């Protein structure tokens, strides 16, 4: 799953959660022609027009989580 999140050609990915829905402050759009909303670029998204952004929402068991 950790390798998949970096290699998958998708804008939103959910790992070990029921629905791959990001928090409200993340953009809800994909990398290709998928988009939900009125305006395609607002604020930071308009500036970062040429980047491929990815939102990953994941939950890991404590023994598998990283220790920072």
PQR file of N, CA, C, O and H, with PARSE charges and radii, in Angstrom:
ATOM      1  N   UNK A   1       0.818  -1.188   0.000 -0.4000 1.5000
ATOM      2  CA  UNK A   1       0.000   0.000   0.000 -0.0000 2.0000
ATOM      3  C   UNK A   1       0.865   1.256   0.000  0.5500 1.7000
ATOM      4  O   UNK A   1       0.524   2.242  -0.654 -0.5500 1.4000
ATOM      5  N   UNK A   2       1.970   1.231   0.718 -0.4000 1.5000
ATOM      6  CA  UNK A   2       2.831   2.419   0.746 -0.0000 2.0000
ATOM      7  C   UNK A   2       3.476   2.661  -0.610  0.5500 1.7000
ATOM      8  O   UNK A   2       3.666   3.812  -1.003 -0.5500 1.4000
ATOM      9  H   UNK A   2       2.247   0.431   1.250  0.4000 1.0000
ATOM     10  N   UNK A   3       3.808   1.619  -1.316 -0.4000 1.5000
ATOM     11  CA  UNK A   3       4.358   1.769  -2.666 -0.0000 2.0000
ATOM     12  C   UNK A   3       3.267   2.229  -3.632  0.5500 1.7000
ATOM     13  O   UNK A   3       3.514   3.062  -4.504 -0.5500 1.4000
ATOM     14  H   UNK A   3       3.654   0.684  -0.997  0.4000 1.0000
ATOM     15  N   UNK A   4       2.073   1.689  -3.475 -0.4000 1.5000
ATOM     16  CA  UNK A   4       0.948   2.027  -4.348 -0.0000 2.0000
ATOM     17  C   UNK A   4       0.620   3.514  -4.296  0.5500 1.7000
ATOM     18  O   UNK A   4       0.316   4.109  -5.330 -0.5500 1.4000
ATOM     19  H   UNK A   4       1.872   1.013  -2.766  0.4000 1.0000
ATOM     20  N   UNK A   5       0.675   4.125  -3.114 -0.4000 1.5000
ATOM     21  CA  UNK A   5       0.304   5.537  -2.992 -0.0000 2.0000
ATOM     22  C   UNK A   5       1.214   6.445  -3.788  0.5500 1.7000
ATOM     23  O   UNK A   5       0.786   7.517  -4.214 -0.5500 1.4000
ATOM     24  H   UNK A   5       0.923   3.641  -2.275  0.4000 1.0000
ATOM     25  N   UNK A   6       2.459   6.047  -4.001 -0.4000 1.5000
ATOM     26  CA  UNK A   6       3.375   6.861  -4.796 -0.0000 2.0000
ATOM     27  C   UNK A   6       3.261   6.584  -6.289  0.5500 1.7000
ATOM     28  O   UNK A   6       3.493   7.478  -7.102 -0.5500 1.4000
ATOM     29  H   UNK A   6       2.806   5.176  -3.654  0.4000 1.0000
ATOM     30  N   UNK A   7       2.909   5.360  -6.659 -0.4000 1.5000
ATOM     31  CA  UNK A   7       2.915   4.970  -8.065 -0.0000 2.0000
ATOM     32  C   UNK A   7       1.554   5.038  -8.747  0.5500 1.7000
ATOM     33  O   UNK A   7       1.495   5.006  -9.976 -0.5500 1.4000
ATOM     34  H   UNK A   7       2.721   4.633  -5.998  0.4000 1.0000
ATOM     35  N   UNK A   8       0.471   5.130  -8.005 -0.4000 1.5000
ATOM     36  CA  UNK A   8      -0.867   5.140  -8.604 -0.0000 2.0000
ATOM     37  C   UNK A   8      -1.131   6.475  -9.295  0.5500 1.7000
ATOM     38  O   UNK A   8      -0.911   7.534  -8.706 -0.5500 1.4000
ATOM     39  H   UNK A   8       0.519   5.156  -7.007  0.4000 1.0000
ATOM     40  N   UNK A   9      -1.602   6.430 -10.542 -0.4000 1.5000
ATOM     41  CA  UNK A   9      -1.909   7.676 -11.260 -0.0000 2.0000
ATOM     42  C   UNK A   9      -3.297   8.197 -10.886  0.5500 1.7000
ATOM     43  O   UNK A   9      -4.220   8.173 -11.700 -0.5500 1.4000
ATOM     44  H   UNK A   9      -1.781   5.570 -11.021  0.4000 1.0000
ATOM     45  N   UNK A  10      -3.432   8.664  -9.651 -0.4000 1.5000
ATOM     46  CA  UNK A  10      -4.728   9.131  -9.159 -0.0000 2.0000
ATOM     47  C   UNK A  10      -4.543  10.378  -8.316  0.5500 1.7000
ATOM     48  O   UNK A  10      -3.484  10.588  -7.724 -0.5500 1.4000
ATOM     49  H   UNK A  10      -2.682   8.683  -8.989  0.4000 1.0000
ATOM     50  N   UNK A  11      -5.572  11.199  -8.265 -0.4000 1.5000
ATOM     51  CA  UNK A  11      -5.519  12.425  -7.480 -0.0000 2.0000
ATOM     52  C   UNK A  11      -5.922  12.241  -6.033  0.5500 1.7000
ATOM     53  O   UNK A  11      -5.447  12.980  -5.170 -0.5500 1.4000
ATOM     54  H   UNK A  11      -6.432  11.029  -8.746  0.4000 1.0000
ATOM     55  N   UNK A  12      -6.785  11.276  -5.737 -0.4000 1.5000
ATOM     56  CA  UNK A  12      -7.224  10.986  -4.372 -0.0000 2.0000
ATOM     57  C   UNK A  12      -7.118   9.494  -4.133  0.5500 1.7000
ATOM     58  O   UNK A  12      -7.606   8.697  -4.934 -0.5500 1.4000
ATOM     59  H   UNK A  12      -7.171  10.675  -6.438  0.4000 1.0000
ATOM     60  N   UNK A  13      -6.487   9.112  -3.038 -0.4000 1.5000
ATOM     61  CA  UNK A  13      -6.306   7.704  -2.690 -0.0000 2.0000
ATOM     62  C   UNK A  13      -6.674   7.527  -1.228  0.5500 1.7000
ATOM     63  O   UNK A  13      -6.304   8.350  -0.391 -0.5500 1.4000
ATOM     64  H   UNK A  13      -6.090   9.760  -2.387  0.4000 1.0000
ATOM     65  N   UNK A  14      -7.399   6.463  -0.914 -0.4000 1.5000
ATOM     66  CA  UNK A  14      -7.714   6.129   0.470 -0.0000 2.0000
ATOM     67  C   UNK A  14      -7.131   4.773   0.808  0.5500 1.7000
ATOM     68  O   UNK A  14      -7.333   3.809   0.069 -0.5500 1.4000
ATOM     69  H   UNK A  14      -7.700   5.795  -1.595  0.4000 1.0000
ATOM     70  N   UNK A  15      -6.408   4.685   1.920 -0.4000 1.5000
ATOM     71  CA  UNK A  15      -5.783   3.434   2.349 -0.0000 2.0000
ATOM     72  C   UNK A  15      -6.266   3.127   3.759  0.5500 1.7000
ATOM     73  O   UNK A  15      -6.124   3.949   4.664 -0.5500 1.4000
ATOM     74  H   UNK A  15      -6.244   5.468   2.520  0.4000 1.0000
ATOM     75  N   UNK A  16      -6.829   1.960   3.940 -0.4000 1.5000
ATOM     76  CA  UNK A  16      -7.338   1.498   5.232 -0.0000 2.0000
ATOM     77  C   UNK A  16      -8.421   2.414   5.799  0.5500 1.7000
ATOM     78  O   UNK A  16      -8.539   2.559   7.016 -0.5500 1.4000
ATOM     79  H   UNK A  16      -6.945   1.292   3.205  0.4000 1.0000
ATOM     80  N   UNK A  17      -9.213   3.032   4.918 -0.4000 1.5000
ATOM     81  CA  UNK A  17     -10.348   3.850   5.341 -0.0000 2.0000
ATOM     82  C   UNK A  17     -11.542   3.475   4.482  0.5500 1.7000
ATOM     83  O   UNK A  17     -11.378   2.879   3.418 -0.5500 1.4000
ATOM     84  H   UNK A  17      -9.117   2.914   3.930  0.4000 1.0000
ATOM     85  N   UNK A  18     -12.725   3.811   4.926 -0.4000 1.5000
ATOM     86  CA  UNK A  18     -13.937   3.433   4.201 -0.0000 2.0000
ATOM     87  C   UNK A  18     -14.140   4.193   2.907  0.5500 1.7000
ATOM     88  O   UNK A  18     -14.496   3.599   1.889 -0.5500 1.4000
ATOM     89  H   UNK A  18     -12.859   4.295   5.791  0.4000 1.0000
ATOM     90  N   UNK A  19     -13.920   5.492   2.932 -0.4000 1.5000
ATOM     91  CA  UNK A  19     -14.150   6.346   1.767 -0.0000 2.0000
ATOM     92  C   UNK A  19     -12.909   7.203   1.548  0.5500 1.7000
ATOM     93  O   UNK A  19     -12.376   7.802   2.483 -0.5500 1.4000
ATOM     94  H   UNK A  19     -13.631   5.974   3.759  0.4000 1.0000
ATOM     95  N   UNK A  20     -12.462   7.251   0.304 -0.4000 1.5000
ATOM     96  CA  UNK A  20     -11.259   8.045  -0.012 -0.0000 2.0000
ATOM     97  C   UNK A  20     -11.622   9.511  -0.183  0.5500 1.7000
ATOM     98  O   UNK A  20     -11.429  10.076  -1.259 -0.5500 1.4000
ATOM     99  H   UNK A  20     -12.894   6.765  -0.455  0.4000 1.0000
ATOM    100  N   UNK A  21     -12.141  10.127   0.860 -0.4000 1.5000
ATOM    101  CA  UNK A  21     -12.540  11.534   0.813 -0.0000 2.0000
ATOM    102  C   UNK A  21     -11.589  12.341   1.685  0.5500 1.7000
ATOM    103  O   UNK A  21     -11.488  12.086   2.885 -0.5500 1.4000
ATOM    104  H   UNK A  21     -12.297   9.668   1.734  0.4000 1.0000
ATOM    105  N   UNK A  22     -10.894  13.304   1.107 -0.4000 1.5000
ATOM    106  CA  UNK A  22      -9.962  14.113   1.893 -0.0000 2.0000
ATOM    107  C   UNK A  22     -10.690  15.114   2.782  0.5500 1.7000
ATOM    108  O   UNK A  22     -11.902  15.297   2.667 -0.5500 1.4000
ATOM    109  H   UNK A  22     -10.976  13.512   0.132  0.4000 1.0000
ATOM    110  N   UNK A  23      -9.946  15.750   3.659 -0.4000 1.5000
ATOM    111  CA  UNK A  23     -10.502  16.809   4.499 -0.0000 2.0000
ATOM    112  C   UNK A  23     -10.967  17.953   3.607  0.5500 1.7000
ATOM    113  O   UNK A  23     -10.543  18.046   2.455 -0.5500 1.4000
ATOM    114  H   UNK A  23      -8.962  15.601   3.753  0.4000 1.0000
ATOM    115  N   UNK A  24     -11.819  18.812   4.111 -0.4000 1.5000
ATOM    116  CA  UNK A  24     -12.435  19.861   3.297 -0.0000 2.0000
ATOM    117  C   UNK A  24     -11.432  20.838   2.706  0.5500 1.7000
ATOM    118  O   UNK A  24     -11.717  21.429   1.665 -0.5500 1.4000
ATOM    119  H   UNK A  24     -12.164  18.736   5.047  0.4000 1.0000
ATOM    120  N   UNK A  25     -10.280  21.034   3.317 -0.4000 1.5000
ATOM    121  CA  UNK A  25      -9.326  22.015   2.812 -0.0000 2.0000
ATOM    122  C   UNK A  25      -8.425  21.474   1.707  0.5500 1.7000
ATOM    123  O   UNK A  25      -7.612  22.230   1.175 -0.5500 1.4000
ATOM    124  H   UNK A  25     -10.049  20.554   4.163  0.4000 1.0000
ATOM    125  N   UNK A  26      -8.533  20.200   1.339 -0.4000 1.5000
ATOM    126  CA  UNK A  26      -7.801  19.650   0.201 -0.0000 2.0000
ATOM    127  C   UNK A  26      -8.653  19.771  -1.058  0.5500 1.7000
ATOM    128  O   UNK A  26      -9.878  19.687  -0.967 -0.5500 1.4000
ATOM    129  H   UNK A  26      -9.193  19.585   1.771  0.4000 1.0000
ATOM    130  N   UNK A  27      -8.046  19.966  -2.233 -0.4000 1.5000
ATOM    131  CA  UNK A  27      -8.828  20.032  -3.472 -0.0000 2.0000
ATOM    132  C   UNK A  27      -9.410  18.662  -3.802  0.5500 1.7000
ATOM    133  O   UNK A  27      -8.791  17.634  -3.530 -0.5500 1.4000
ATOM    134  H   UNK A  27      -7.051  20.034  -2.307  0.4000 1.0000
ATOM    135  N   UNK A  28     -10.585  18.656  -4.382 -0.4000 1.5000
ATOM    136  CA  UNK A  28     -11.213  17.398  -4.776 -0.0000 2.0000
ATOM    137  C   UNK A  28     -11.222  17.329  -6.295  0.5500 1.7000
ATOM    138  O   UNK A  28     -12.238  17.594  -6.938 -0.5500 1.4000
ATOM    139  H   UNK A  28     -11.088  19.491  -4.603  0.4000 1.0000
ATOM    140  N   UNK A  29     -10.096  16.976  -6.848 -0.4000 1.5000
ATOM    141  CA  UNK A  29      -9.979  16.816  -8.297 -0.0000 2.0000
ATOM    142  C   UNK A  29      -8.957  15.740  -8.583  0.5500 1.7000
ATOM    143  O   UNK A  29      -8.214  15.319  -7.697 -0.5500 1.4000
ATOM    144  H   UNK A  29      -9.270  16.760  -6.326  0.4000 1.0000
ATOM    145  N   UNK A  30      -8.924  15.300  -9.820 -0.4000 1.5000
ATOM    146  CA  UNK A  30      -8.002  14.250 -10.204 -0.0000 2.0000
ATOM    147  C   UNK A  30      -6.899  14.764 -11.103  0.5500 1.7000
ATOM    148  O   UNK A  30      -6.677  15.970 -11.208 -0.5500 1.4000
ATOM    149  H   UNK A  30      -9.527  15.642 -10.540  0.4000 1.0000
ATOM    150  N   UNK A  31      -6.213  13.841 -11.748 -0.4000 1.5000
ATOM    151  CA  UNK A  31      -5.095  14.200 -12.617 -0.0000 2.0000
ATOM    152  C   UNK A  31      -5.519  14.332 -14.065  0.5500 1.7000
ATOM    153  O   UNK A  31      -4.818  14.964 -14.855 -0.5500 1.4000
ATOM    154  H   UNK A  31      -6.394  12.861 -11.663  0.4000 1.0000
ATOM    155  N   UNK A  32      -6.616  13.767 -14.420 -0.4000 1.5000
ATOM    156  CA  UNK A  32      -7.025  13.784 -15.833 -0.0000 2.0000
ATOM    157  C   UNK A  32      -8.175  14.771 -16.004  0.5500 1.7000
ATOM    158  O   UNK A  32      -7.998  15.953 -15.712 -0.5500 1.4000
ATOM    159  H   UNK A  32      -7.186  13.253 -13.778  0.4000 1.0000
ATOM    160  N   UNK A  33      -9.317  14.344 -16.453 -0.4000 1.5000
ATOM    161  CA  UNK A  33     -10.444  15.254 -16.666 -0.0000 2.0000
ATOM    162  C   UNK A  33     -11.469  15.223 -15.539  0.5500 1.7000
ATOM    163  O   UNK A  33     -12.546  15.805 -15.673 -0.5500 1.4000
ATOM    164  H   UNK A  33      -9.461  13.383 -16.691  0.4000 1.0000
ATOM    165  N   UNK A  34     -11.157  14.555 -14.432 -0.4000 1.5000
ATOM    166  CA  UNK A  34     -12.118  14.487 -13.336 -0.0000 2.0000
ATOM    167  C   UNK A  34     -12.008  15.736 -12.466  0.5500 1.7000
ATOM    168  O   UNK A  34     -10.909  16.203 -12.166 -0.5500 1.4000
ATOM    169  H   UNK A  34     -10.282  14.082 -14.324  0.4000 1.0000
ATOM    170  N   UNK A  35     -13.148  16.261 -12.070 -0.4000 1.5000
ATOM    171  CA  UNK A  35     -13.186  17.456 -11.219 -0.0000 2.0000
ATOM    172  C   UNK A  35     -14.582  17.609 -10.644  0.5500 1.7000
ATOM    173  O   UNK A  35     -15.569  17.307 -11.314 -0.5500 1.4000
ATOM    174  H   UNK A  35     -14.040  15.881 -12.314  0.4000 1.0000
ATOM    175  N   UNK A  36     -14.670  18.073  -9.413 -0.4000 1.5000
ATOM    176  CA  UNK A  36     -15.958  18.343  -8.786 -0.0000 2.0000
ATOM    177  C   UNK A  36     -15.909  19.751  -8.215  0.5500 1.7000
ATOM    178  O   UNK A  36     -15.112  20.030  -7.320 -0.5500 1.4000
ATOM    179  H   UNK A  36     -13.868  18.318  -8.868  0.4000 1.0000
ATOM    180  N   UNK A  37     -16.748  20.632  -8.720 -0.4000 1.5000
ATOM    181  CA  UNK A  37     -16.778  22.001  -8.232 -0.0000 2.0000
ATOM    182  C   UNK A  37     -17.037  22.989  -9.356  0.5500 1.7000
ATOM    183  O   UNK A  37     -17.259  22.596 -10.501 -0.5500 1.4000
ATOM    184  H   UNK A  37     -17.396  20.405  -9.447  0.4000 1.0000
ATOM    185  N   UNK A  38     -17.008  24.276  -9.023 -0.4000 1.5000
ATOM    186  CA  UNK A  38     -17.284  25.326  -9.999 -0.0000 2.0000
ATOM    187  C   UNK A  38     -16.037  25.817 -10.718  0.5500 1.7000
ATOM    188  O   UNK A  38     -16.045  25.979 -11.938 -0.5500 1.4000
ATOM    189  H   UNK A  38     -16.827  24.596  -8.093  0.4000 1.0000
ATOM    190  N   UNK A  39     -14.975  26.053  -9.974 -0.4000 1.5000
ATOM    191  CA  UNK A  39     -13.758  26.616 -10.552 -0.0000 2.0000
ATOM    192  C   UNK A  39     -12.624  25.604 -10.462  0.5500 1.7000
ATOM    193  O   UNK A  39     -12.432  24.972  -9.423 -0.5500 1.4000
ATOM    194  H   UNK A  39     -14.968  25.922  -8.982  0.4000 1.0000
ATOM    195  N   UNK A  40     -11.883  25.450 -11.536 -0.4000 1.5000
ATOM    196  CA  UNK A  40     -10.814  24.450 -11.553 -0.0000 2.0000
ATOM    197  C   UNK A  40      -9.571  24.916 -10.817  0.5500 1.7000
ATOM    198  O   UNK A  40      -8.822  24.086 -10.301 -0.5500 1.4000
ATOM    199  H   UNK A  40     -12.039  25.963 -12.380  0.4000 1.0000
ATOM    200  N   UNK A  41      -9.332  26.200 -10.753 -0.4000 1.5000
ATOM    201  CA  UNK A  41      -8.144  26.677 -10.055 -0.0000 2.0000
ATOM    202  C   UNK A  41      -8.469  27.825  -9.130  0.5500 1.7000
ATOM    203  O   UNK A  41      -8.964  28.863  -9.570 -0.5500 1.4000
ATOM    204  H   UNK A  41      -9.940  26.874 -11.172  0.4000 1.0000
ATOM    205  N   UNK A  42      -8.196  27.648  -7.859 -0.4000 1.5000
ATOM    206  CA  UNK A  42      -8.405  28.715  -6.889 -0.0000 2.0000
ATOM    207  C   UNK A  42      -7.152  28.811  -6.026  0.5500 1.7000
ATOM    208  O   UNK A  42      -6.629  27.792  -5.574 -0.5500 1.4000
ATOM    209  H   UNK A  42      -7.794  26.805  -7.502  0.4000 1.0000
ATOM    210  N   UNK A  43      -6.677  30.009  -5.800 -0.4000 1.5000
ATOM    211  CA  UNK A  43      -5.557  30.222  -4.898 -0.0000 2.0000
ATOM    212  C   UNK A  43      -4.318  29.458  -5.296  0.5500 1.7000
ATOM    213  O   UNK A  43      -3.773  29.651  -6.383 -0.5500 1.4000
ATOM    214  H   UNK A  43      -7.101  30.837  -6.167  0.4000 1.0000
ATOM    215  N   UNK A  44      -3.882  28.600  -4.420 -0.4000 1.5000
ATOM    216  CA  UNK A  44      -2.647  27.845  -4.633 -0.0000 2.0000
ATOM    217  C   UNK A  44      -2.742  26.918  -5.844  0.5500 1.7000
ATOM    218  O   UNK A  44      -1.751  26.736  -6.550 -0.5500 1.4000
ATOM    219  H   UNK A  44      -4.324  28.443  -3.537  0.4000 1.0000
ATOM    220  N   UNK A  45      -3.916  26.326  -6.100 -0.4000 1.5000
ATOM    221  CA  UNK A  45      -4.072  25.448  -7.258 -0.0000 2.0000
ATOM    222  C   UNK A  45      -3.854  26.198  -8.562  0.5500 1.7000
ATOM    223  O   UNK A  45      -3.319  25.629  -9.514 -0.5500 1.4000
ATOM    224  H   UNK A  45      -4.722  26.474  -5.526  0.4000 1.0000
ATOM    225  N   UNK A  46      -4.251  27.448  -8.627 -0.4000 1.5000
ATOM    226  CA  UNK A  46      -4.042  28.229  -9.843 -0.0000 2.0000
ATOM    227  C   UNK A  46      -2.560  28.497 -10.068  0.5500 1.7000
ATOM    228  O   UNK A  46      -2.112  28.542 -11.213 -0.5500 1.4000
ATOM    229  H   UNK A  46      -4.686  27.911  -7.854  0.4000 1.0000
ATOM    230  N   UNK A  47      -1.800  28.675  -9.007 -0.4000 1.5000
ATOM    231  CA  UNK A  47      -0.358  28.912  -9.123 -0.0000 2.0000
ATOM    232  C   UNK A  47       0.370  27.635  -9.515  0.5500 1.7000
ATOM    233  O   UNK A  47       1.292  27.675 -10.331 -0.5500 1.4000
ATOM    234  H   UNK A  47      -2.164  28.638  -8.077  0.4000 1.0000
ATOM    235  N   UNK A  48      -0.024  26.521  -8.954 -0.4000 1.5000
ATOM    236  CA  UNK A  48       0.646  25.247  -9.214 -0.0000 2.0000
ATOM    237  C   UNK A  48      -0.025  24.500 -10.371  0.5500 1.7000
ATOM    238  O   UNK A  48      -0.289  23.302 -10.272 -0.5500 1.4000
ATOM    239  H   UNK A  48      -0.773  26.489  -8.291  0.4000 1.0000
ATOM    240  N   UNK A  49      -0.293  25.198 -11.441 -0.4000 1.5000
ATOM    241  CA  UNK A  49      -1.032  24.647 -12.576 -0.0000 2.0000
ATOM    242  C   UNK A  49      -0.332  23.453 -13.208  0.5500 1.7000
ATOM    243  O   UNK A  49      -1.002  22.518 -13.647 -0.5500 1.4000
ATOM    244  H   UNK A  49      -0.079  26.172 -11.521  0.4000 1.0000
ATOM    245  N   UNK A  50       0.980  23.456 -13.268 -0.4000 1.5000
ATOM    246  CA  UNK A  50       1.717  22.416 -13.977 -0.0000 2.0000
ATOM    247  C   UNK A  50       2.203  21.286 -13.078  0.5500 1.7000
ATOM    248  O   UNK A  50       3.091  20.534 -13.480 -0.5500 1.4000
ATOM    249  H   UNK A  50       1.524  24.216 -12.911  0.4000 1.0000
ATOM    250  N   UNK A  51       1.666  21.145 -11.910 -0.4000 1.5000
ATOM    251  CA  UNK A  51       2.076  20.066 -11.018 -0.0000 2.0000
ATOM    252  C   UNK A  51       0.985  19.008 -10.941  0.5500 1.7000
ATOM    253  O   UNK A  51      -0.189  19.299 -11.168 -0.5500 1.4000
ATOM    254  H   UNK A  51       0.945  21.756 -11.584  0.4000 1.0000
ATOM    255  N   UNK A  52       1.372  17.793 -10.622 -0.4000 1.5000
ATOM    256  CA  UNK A  52       0.430  16.706 -10.367 -0.0000 2.0000
ATOM    257  C   UNK A  52       0.396  16.482  -8.865  0.5500 1.7000
ATOM    258  O   UNK A  52       1.301  15.870  -8.298 -0.5500 1.4000
ATOM    259  H   UNK A  52       2.326  17.556 -10.438  0.4000 1.0000
ATOM    260  N   UNK A  53      -0.648  16.978  -8.228 -0.4000 1.5000
ATOM    261  CA  UNK A  53      -0.776  16.842  -6.786 -0.0000 2.0000
ATOM    262  C   UNK A  53      -1.554  15.576  -6.460  0.5500 1.7000
ATOM    263  O   UNK A  53      -2.391  15.125  -7.241 -0.5500 1.4000
ATOM    264  H   UNK A  53      -1.384  17.475  -8.688  0.4000 1.0000
ATOM    265  N   UNK A  54      -1.268  15.018  -5.305 -0.4000 1.5000
ATOM    266  CA  UNK A  54      -1.934  13.797  -4.873 -0.0000 2.0000
ATOM    267  C   UNK A  54      -2.257  13.919  -3.392  0.5500 1.7000
ATOM    268  O   UNK A  54      -1.401  14.303  -2.596 -0.5500 1.4000
ATOM    269  H   UNK A  54      -0.587  15.384  -4.670  0.4000 1.0000
ATOM    270  N   UNK A  55      -3.478  13.598  -3.025 -0.4000 1.5000
ATOM    271  CA  UNK A  55      -3.892  13.571  -1.627 -0.0000 2.0000
ATOM    272  C   UNK A  55      -4.003  12.119  -1.210  0.5500 1.7000
ATOM    273  O   UNK A  55      -4.725  11.345  -1.839 -0.5500 1.4000
ATOM    274  H   UNK A  55      -4.174  13.286  -3.672  0.4000 1.0000
ATOM    275  N   UNK A  56      -3.299  11.740  -0.158 -0.4000 1.5000
ATOM    276  CA  UNK A  56      -3.350  10.378   0.361 -0.0000 2.0000
ATOM    277  C   UNK A  56      -3.869  10.453   1.790  0.5500 1.7000
ATOM    278  O   UNK A  56      -3.258  11.096   2.644 -0.5500 1.4000
ATOM    279  H   UNK A  56      -2.712  12.368   0.353  0.4000 1.0000
ATOM    280  N   UNK A  57      -4.991   9.799   2.049 -0.4000 1.5000
ATOM    281  CA  UNK A  57      -5.552   9.699   3.390 -0.0000 2.0000
ATOM    282  C   UNK A  57      -5.389   8.251   3.804  0.5500 1.7000
ATOM    283  O   UNK A  57      -5.890   7.350   3.132 -0.5500 1.4000
ATOM    284  H   UNK A  57      -5.487   9.277   1.356  0.4000 1.0000
ATOM    285  N   UNK A  58      -4.690   8.021   4.910 -0.4000 1.5000
ATOM    286  CA  UNK A  58      -4.413   6.642   5.303 -0.0000 2.0000
ATOM    287  C   UNK A  58      -4.451   6.491   6.814  0.5500 1.7000
ATOM    288  O   UNK A  58      -4.282   7.457   7.558 -0.5500 1.4000
ATOM    289  H   UNK A  58      -4.283   8.753   5.456  0.4000 1.0000
ATOM    290  N   UNK A  59      -4.672   5.273   7.246 -0.4000 1.5000
ATOM    291  CA  UNK A  59      -4.671   4.937   8.661 -0.0000 2.0000
ATOM    292  C   UNK A  59      -3.945   3.605   8.807  0.5500 1.7000
ATOM    293  O   UNK A  59      -4.315   2.619   8.171 -0.5500 1.4000
ATOM    294  H   UNK A  59      -4.809   4.488   6.642  0.4000 1.0000
ATOM    295  N   UNK A  60      -2.925   3.578   9.633 -0.4000 1.5000
ATOM    296  CA  UNK A  60      -2.134   2.373   9.849 -0.0000 2.0000
ATOM    297  C   UNK A  60      -2.233   1.962  11.315  0.5500 1.7000
ATOM    298  O   UNK A  60      -2.401   2.796  12.204 -0.5500 1.4000
ATOM    299  H   UNK A  60      -2.625   4.380  10.150  0.4000 1.0000
ATOM    300  N   UNK A  61      -2.124   0.660  11.542 -0.4000 1.5000
ATOM    301  CA  UNK A  61      -2.078   0.172  12.917 -0.0000 2.0000
ATOM    302  C   UNK A  61      -0.827   0.736  13.588  0.5500 1.7000
ATOM    303  O   UNK A  61       0.162   1.012  12.909 -0.5500 1.4000
ATOM    304  H   UNK A  61      -1.988  -0.017  10.819  0.4000 1.0000
ATOM    305  N   UNK A  62      -0.856   0.908  14.890 -0.4000 1.5000
ATOM    306  CA  UNK A  62       0.248   1.556  15.598 -0.0000 2.0000
ATOM    307  C   UNK A  62       1.584   0.846  15.357  0.5500 1.7000
ATOM    308  O   UNK A  62       2.607   1.520  15.236 -0.5500 1.4000
ATOM    309  H   UNK A  62      -1.659   0.684  15.441  0.4000 1.0000
ATOM    310  N   UNK A  63       1.611  -0.464  15.284 -0.4000 1.5000
ATOM    311  CA  UNK A  63       2.877  -1.181  15.087 -0.0000 2.0000
ATOM    312  C   UNK A  63       3.456  -0.977  13.690  0.5500 1.7000
ATOM    313  O   UNK A  63       4.641  -1.228  13.472 -0.5500 1.4000
ATOM    314  H   UNK A  63       0.779  -1.011  15.382  0.4000 1.0000
ATOM    315  N   UNK A  64       2.627  -0.522  12.732 -0.4000 1.5000
ATOM    316  CA  UNK A  64       3.108  -0.273  11.377 -0.0000 2.0000
ATOM    317  C   UNK A  64       3.367   1.204  11.103  0.5500 1.7000
ATOM    318  O   UNK A  64       3.884   1.554  10.042 -0.5500 1.4000
ATOM    319  H   UNK A  64       1.664  -0.318  12.909  0.4000 1.0000
ATOM    320  N   UNK A  65       3.020   2.061  12.032 -0.4000 1.5000
ATOM    321  CA  UNK A  65       3.185   3.495  11.788 -0.0000 2.0000
ATOM    322  C   UNK A  65       4.634   3.909  12.007  0.5500 1.7000
ATOM    323  O   UNK A  65       5.394   3.260  12.726 -0.5500 1.4000
ATOM    324  H   UNK A  65       2.600   1.777  12.894  0.4000 1.0000
ATOM    325  N   UNK A  66       4.980   5.003  11.367 -0.4000 1.5000
ATOM    326  CA  UNK A  66       6.337   5.527  11.507 -0.0000 2.0000
ATOM    327  C   UNK A  66       6.481   6.231  12.848  0.5500 1.7000
ATOM    328  O   UNK A  66       5.520   6.780  13.386 -0.5500 1.4000
ATOM    329  H   UNK A  66       4.362   5.531  10.783  0.4000 1.0000
ATOM    330  N   UNK A  67       7.682   6.204  13.368 -0.4000 1.5000
ATOM    331  CA  UNK A  67       7.966   6.899  14.620 -0.0000 2.0000
ATOM    332  C   UNK A  67       8.780   8.139  14.289  0.5500 1.7000
ATOM    333  O   UNK A  67       9.911   8.043  13.813 -0.5500 1.4000
ATOM    334  H   UNK A  67       8.463   5.758  12.931  0.4000 1.0000
ATOM    335  N   UNK A  68       8.195   9.302  14.544 -0.4000 1.5000
ATOM    336  CA  UNK A  68       8.887  10.561  14.258 -0.0000 2.0000
ATOM    337  C   UNK A  68       9.402  11.171  15.536  0.5500 1.7000
ATOM    338  O   UNK A  68      10.015  12.237  15.509 -0.5500 1.4000
ATOM    339  H   UNK A  68       7.276   9.379  14.931  0.4000 1.0000
TER
END
